[in-house]
Amino acid sequence: MSLLNNLFGNATEVDIEELRKEFGEILINGEEIETAFRIFRDKWVFTNKRLIMLDVQGVTGSKREYRSIPYHSIDQFSVETGGTFDDDCEMKLWIKGMHEPLKKEFKRNVDVKSLQRMLAIHILK
């Protein structure tokens, strides 16, 4: 089912221990991974300091772009839960200096309310 969700653009949660090994070299002192989601080879990693978006490029996946967005750069966000006929949940982030929000779809079983609470804790400090 995870492969099908990836094919249709829905994010799935990622194991935190696996991410600590993969992202350990780019985290700063005191930075901890709180949650993360994967779409195919790309990942959105939420730490206690920032959002890290990994864009894996190319056929072999050896080229990678890491985009870091400090929480204080997020002006606003929205979270949309799934409905009766539309299972997908969606999150939008408006970043200072960007005209269009970043959008990410999640499958229905992702706890978007907890995600919203976590974003609010970091953004509304």
Secondary structure, 3 states (H helix, E strand, C coil): CHHHHHHCCCEEECCHHHHHHHHCCCCCCCCCEEEEEEECCEEEEEECCEEEEEEEECCCCCEEEEEEEEHHHEEEEEEECCCCCCCCEEEEEEECCCCCCEEEEECCCCCHHHHHHHHHHHHCC
